[in-house]
């Protein structure tokens, strides 16, 4: 019998309350049933079925090849293992290129795959999509900063928001996305001072990855946390398997370190 009861389900209002009470939100990615059960039982608040599966599961060099069918399949098996955490489906490349397509795919995410929210990358260019989803009561996590689906356009995986003009633009994007109806904001690879300012000036929870420890919560790719990502891991990650006797201990240590704001430390952040 699970230690988590359905009444303990993490909801969007629960995440907003955590922000208000300054209780850090713990988030991780998962791509299958077994790991989703383990994360859920280890006290993870938010599970993102990320399009990062294209790289850590499928072996691609980027997230671009991931399809909506891939995301629906992986989210459906992840959702079967979750009783407490809020599950987010990461909308893949070109799956929200129009309002009609975004609504159709987001509906499938909730109806067919069991997701509680969808995530999409983009700032001002995606306001109309966020507004349309919010108008139909589809929960949205907006994603700004480094946008992996735009890697060919941006020229690589680089820290975003450095420089006065870029910082102002990101602050404006965050405010506009919140106004458009986004329920959560994800900041990726953003200077910690800028991330702290955005977090302080938004009412919705801000989840960071490579964005310093002043965000309302933190997320990592599970494979980075376990130290099994092929190649050189990103500098903002930490291998929690080092010194841990097993995977569950590593996950629980991560959760504890996020809640105590021990992680991310300065060496996992950008200035």
C-alpha positions in Angstrom: 0.0 0.0 0.0 1.4 3.4 -1.0 2.4 5.9 1.7 0.7 8.6 -0.3 -3.1 9.1 -0.3 -5.0 10.7 -3.2 -6.0 13.5 -0.8 -2.3 14.4 -0.7 -2.2 15.0 -4.5 -0.1 18.0 -5.5 -2.3 20.5 -7.3 -1.6 23.9 -8.9 -3.1 25.7 -5.9 -0.8 23.6 -3.7 2.2 24.7 -5.7 1.1 28.4 -5.4 0.8 27.9 -1.6 4.3 26.5 -1.5 5.6 29.6 -3.2 3.7 31.8 -0.8 5.0 29.9 2.2 8.5 29.7 0.7 8.6 25.9 0.7 10.9 24.9 -2.2 9.3 22.7 -4.9 11.1 19.5 -5.8 10.8 18.4 -9.4 12.5 15.7 -11.6 12.1 14.2 -15.0 10.9 10.6 -15.5 10.1 8.6 -18.6 8.8 5.2 -17.3 6.6 3.5 -14.8 9.2 2.2 -12.4 11.1 5.5 -12.0 7.8 7.5 -11.7 6.8 5.3 -8.8 10.1 5.7 -7.1 10.1 9.5 -7.5 6.5 9.7 -6.3 7.3 7.6 -3.2 10.5 9.7 -2.5 8.5 12.9 -2.1 9.1 14.5 -5.5 6.4 17.2 -6.0 6.4 17.6 -9.8 7.4 15.0 -12.4 8.1 16.3 -15.9 8.0 13.8 -18.7 10.6 15.9 -20.6 11.4 15.8 -24.3 14.9 15.3 -23.0 13.9 11.6 -23.4 15.1 12.2 -27.0 18.7 12.4 -25.8 18.8 10.3 -22.6 16.4 7.5 -23.7 16.4 7.5 -27.5 20.0 8.5 -28.2 19.4 11.6 -30.3 21.8 14.6 -30.2 18.9 17.1 -29.6 15.3 17.0 -28.5 14.1 17.9 -32.0 13.3 14.4 -33.3 10.9 13.7 -30.4 7.2 13.4 -31.5 3.9 13.9 -29.8 3.3 10.2 -30.0 6.5 9.6 -28.1 5.4 12.0 -25.4 1.9 10.6 -25.1 3.3 7.1 -24.7 5.9 7.9 -22.1 3.5 10.2 -20.1 0.9 7.5 -20.1 3.3 5.0 -18.5 4.7 7.6 -16.1 1.2 8.6 -14.9 0.4 5.0 -14.0 3.1 5.1 -11.3 2.1 8.4 -9.8 -0.3 9.0 -6.9 0.9 12.2 -5.4 3.1 14.3 -7.8 1.8 16.6 -10.4 2.7 15.3 -13.9 3.7 17.6 -16.7 3.9 16.6 -20.4 6.6 18.5 -22.3 5.1 19.5 -25.7 7.7 18.5 -28.3 9.0 20.5 -31.3 6.3 21.8 -33.6 3.4 20.3 -31.6 2.0 23.8 -30.7 2.8 25.7 -33.9 -0.8 26.9 -34.1 -3.6 27.4 -31.6 -5.6 24.5 -33.1 -2.7 22.1 -33.0 -1.8 23.1 -29.5 -5.3 22.6 -28.2 -5.6 19.2 -29.9 -2.3 17.9 -28.6 -2.8 19.4 -25.1 -6.2 17.7 -24.9 -4.6 14.4 -25.8 -2.0 15.0 -23.1 -4.6 15.3 -20.4 -7.3 12.9 -21.7 -5.1 10.1 -23.2 -1.8 10.3 -21.3 -2.9 11.3 -17.8 -0.9 14.5 -17.6 -2.0 17.3 -15.3 -0.3 20.1 -17.2 1.6 20.8 -20.4 4.9 22.6 -20.8 5.9 24.7 -23.8 9.0 26.7 -24.8 8.8 30.3 -25.8 8.3 33.9 -24.7 6.3 36.7 -26.4 5.9 34.5 -29.6 3.9 32.0 -27.6 1.5 34.3 -25.7 -1.4 33.5 -27.9 -0.9 29.8 -27.4 -0.7 30.2 -23.7 -3.8 32.3 -23.7 -5.8 29.8 -25.8 -4.8 26.9 -23.5 -5.6 28.8 -20.4 -8.9 29.9 -21.8 -9.8 26.2 -22.1 -8.6 25.5 -18.6 -5.6 23.5 -19.7 -2.8 24.1 -17.1 0.4 25.5 -18.6 4.1 25.6 -17.6 5.9 28.2 -19.7 9.6 27.7 -20.4 12.0 30.6 -21.1 15.8 31.1 -20.9 17.6 28.3 -22.7 15.1 26.6 -25.0 16.5 23.3 -26.2 14.0 23.1 -29.1 15.5 26.3 -30.5 19.1 25.0 -30.3 19.7 25.2 -34.1 18.5 28.8 -34.1 20.4 29.9 -31.0 23.6 28.1 -32.0 24.0 25.9 -29.0 23.3 25.3 -25.3 24.2 28.7 -23.8 23.3 30.7 -20.7 20.5 33.2 -21.6 19.8 36.6 -20.1 23.3 38.0 -19.8 23.5 41.7 -20.6 21.1 44.4 -19.6 18.9 44.2 -22.7 18.5 40.4 -22.6 17.7 40.6 -18.9 15.0 43.2 -19.4 13.5 41.1 -22.2 13.3 38.0 -20.1 11.7 39.9 -17.2 9.1 41.2 -19.6 8.5 37.8 -21.0 8.0 36.3 -17.6 5.4 39.0 -16.7 3.6 38.6 -20.1 3.4 34.8 -19.8 2.0 35.1 -16.3 -0.6 37.6 -17.5 -1.4 35.3 -20.4 -2.4 32.5 -18.0 0.7 30.4 -17.4 0.5 28.5 -14.1 4.2 27.8 -13.6 7.3 29.2 -15.1 10.5 27.2 -15.8 13.8 29.1 -16.1 16.7 27.2 -17.7 20.3 28.4 -17.7 19.7 31.9 -16.5 22.1 34.0 -14.3 21.1 33.5 -10.6 20.6 37.2 -10.0 18.2 37.6 -12.9 16.3 34.4 -11.9 15.9 35.7 -8.4 14.5 39.0 -9.7 12.0 37.1 -11.9 11.0 34.8 -9.0 10.4 37.8 -6.7 8.3 39.6 -9.2 5.9 36.8 -10.3 3.0 35.4 -8.4 3.2 32.0 -10.1 5.9 29.4 -9.0 9.2 29.6 -10.8 11.1 26.3 -11.2 14.8 26.6 -12.0 17.3 24.4 -13.8 20.7 26.1 -13.9 19.1 29.2 -12.5 20.4 29.5 -8.9 18.7 28.6 -5.6 16.4 31.6 -5.3 13.8 30.1 -7.5 10.7 28.6 -5.9 11.8 25.1 -6.9 14.3 23.1 -8.8 14.3 20.4 -11.5 17.0 18.2 -12.9 17.0 15.5 -15.6 16.9 12.2 -13.7 19.8 10.8 -15.7 22.0 13.7 -14.7 21.1 13.2 -11.0 22.1 9.5 -11.3 25.3 10.3 -13.2 24.4 8.1 -16.2 23.9 10.8 -18.9 26.1 9.9 -21.8 28.9 12.4 -22.4 29.8 15.4 -20.3 27.0 16.4 -17.9 25.9 20.0 -17.8 27.7 22.2 -15.3 24.6 23.0 -13.3 24.0 19.3 -12.5 25.1 17.2 -9.6 25.7 13.4 -9.4 23.7 12.5 -6.3 24.7 8.8 -6.7 28.1 9.7 -5.4 28.1 8.7 -1.7 24.6 7.2 -1.9 24.0 3.5 -1.3 21.1 3.2 -3.7 19.0 5.2 -6.2 16.2 6.0 -3.8 18.6 7.5 -1.3 20.1 9.6 -4.1 16.6 10.9 -5.0 15.7 11.6 -1.4 19.0 13.4 -0.8 18.3 15.6 -3.8 14.8 16.4 -2.5 16.2 17.2 0.9 18.9 19.4 -0.5 16.4 21.3 -2.7 14.1 21.9 0.3 17.0 23.1 2.5 18.3 25.2 -0.5 21.6 23.4 -0.2 21.2 22.6 -3.9 21.9 24.3 -6.2 25.1 25.7 -4.7 27.1 28.4 -6.3 29.1 25.9 -8.4 25.8 24.8 -10.0 24.7 28.4 -10.9 25.6 31.1 -13.4 26.6 34.7 -12.7 
